[in-house]
């Protein structure tokens, strides 16, 4: 009796009546979802965002650039790597900030504190299978405006500086922006 497990482990080619038969390559659920979601994401990008695919045939990895047009980070250009794992849409994409910045919800290692990117979340705003890539883009974009959270910081030093001296905080943010502009 042939089990599904053994059948999946067979070599790439089999010979039947002298003919070579290639097994049909299955497309993962993630890849099926990404075809539709990438198009939807591109159609709904905020004006302050752009997306770049290093390899247009690999929809599971891309760079998101956010250029805020309001708030403390106006004039900055912030890049995020987004990797959609095989267990998407049951798990959120992996996101890392590639640009050094002074932000209470993004630390110097590029880790991001955003409920949407957590598998489970206390505030019930964590990842759910109903979420889409466009939600991730809008969430990251909103970290520079309305989702900015000084009360639950990842970068505690930045949040404390903001609470003690908003002018000093703004100066520090602009220093980081100036450094990133100099690297272009």
Secondary structure, DSSP 8 states (H G I E B T S, - for coil): ---HHHHHHS-SEEEETTEEEE------HHHHHHHHHHHHHHHT--TTEEEE-SSTT-TTEEEEEE--SSSTTTT--EEEEEE--TTTTTS--EEEE-S---BTTB-TT--B--GGGSSS-TTS-S--TT--HHHHHHHHHHTTTTT--SSS-SSHHHHHHHHH-HHHHHHHHHHHHHHHHHT-
